């Protein structure tokens, strides 16, 4: 791939992860008025409609390769990336702090690298496995606030564990998407994943409605967050897959290191969340582990 193409891909990745880094803090604001599954449903519905319009305007070449296996491939993306990741990331933020959510999201490159090893056959060196272990230690420090042995189970935030599960879904979306993109365009794959994922989220929202307060539909702030994350997030998903096509999943995931910086700053500025020493230490270990895992290219 040419240098200018890679430069554009890297610039797109920089903008994308900056946008995603703002999600936990802005979502926390919206969650004051919208329950998590409702927030996910309305955001993904708006994003799906927007992506369908973009796809219709893109031309026939964008929908190339459609065949019998398309529904299965797109459904896997929908379950992993939209229903399993986007939806449950809101549930995670609902039950934890925005700071914790964004720090833990920094572990995504390590999860992607391990998934690429298992699914795509990329081999990891010893130093890369060490990086995975260092990141795991950082995650534990953030979740337990440094009290690895003395922490009582009731002091743990369930949102942190839901967040890790949603990151696993995102990693599957990224790694499996690498193969899907050999047949389908990023716009088609993203649109199909969003539409199918939204169709899965809506019944989930209905089934869980009684467990949360009803949405305050008159909240201008919540609707602003929905539009911000829904429209810009939809475009970011398309750009993400285009960047993955150019530089690969592991290198793309490296840019997610910027997310905790943006997210923590916004959590402090918008939500006045305090940042503890163990969040800083744990976040530093997560990033150090990411550096070890992704610096050397898989053999």
Secondary structure, 3 states (H helix, E strand, C coil): CCHHHHHHHHHHHHHHHHHHHCHHHHHHHHCCCCCHHHHHHHHHHHHHHHHHHHHHHHCHHHHCCCCCCHHHHHHHHHHHHHHHHHHHHHHHHHCCCHHHHHHHHCCHHHHHHHHHHHHHCCCCCHHHHHHHHHHHHHHHHHHHCCCCCCCCHHHCCHHHHHHHHHHHHHHHHHHHHHHHCCCCCHHHHHHHHHHHHHHHHHHHHHHHHHHCCCCCCCCHHHHHHHHHHHHHHHHHHHHHHHHHHHHCHHHHHHHHHHHHHHHHHHHHHHHCCCCCHHHHHHHHHHHHHHHHHHHCCCC
